[in-house]
Amino acid sequence: MDDGSRCGKSNFYLNTQQFSKKNQEKLLGYLWQLGLEARLNKDKNYYRIRFLCSSVDRLKKLLRNYLIPSMRYKIEQ
């Protein structure tokens, strides 16, 4: 639950830098099936998954019931 980050209110990332670009693209397809739009975002020499602003509310709604209390701050504003 701690391999993601938030920068501001609308920039949500999955820290997937250690996955291959091919596997991250595959994960993007699965996210799309859940109705989540995301793109690869270059972070120094590696890529990570960044959710588009249009999907942030849906992402929060999907995660809300699965986060343990100490991790809820990641999606709350």
Secondary structure in CASP SS format (residue, H / E / C, confidence):
PFRMAT SS
TARGET T0000
AUTHOR 0000-0000-0000
METHOD secondary structure of the structure
MODEL  1
M C 1.00
D C 1.00
D C 1.00
G E 1.00
S E 1.00
R E 1.00
C E 1.00
G C 1.00
K C 1.00
S C 1.00
N E 1.00
F E 1.00
Y E 1.00
L E 1.00
N C 1.00
T C 1.00
Q C 1.00
Q C 1.00
F C 1.00
S C 1.00
K H 1.00
K H 1.00
N H 1.00
Q H 1.00
E H 1.00
K H 1.00
L H 1.00
L H 1.00
G H 1.00
Y H 1.00
L H 1.00
W H 1.00
Q H 1.00
L C 1.00
G C 1.00
L C 1.00
E C 1.00
A E 1.00
R E 1.00
L E 1.00
N E 1.00
K E 1.00
D E 1.00
K C 1.00
N C 1.00
Y E 1.00
Y E 1.00
R E 1.00
I E 1.00
R E 1.00
F E 1.00
L C 1.00
C H 1.00
S H 1.00
S H 1.00
V H 1.00
D H 1.00
R H 1.00
L H 1.00
K H 1.00
K H 1.00
L H 1.00
L H 1.00
R C 1.00
N C 1.00
Y C 1.00
L C 1.00
I C 1.00
P H 1.00
S H 1.00
M H 1.00
R H 1.00
Y H 1.00
K H 1.00
I C 1.00
E C 1.00
Q C 1.00
END
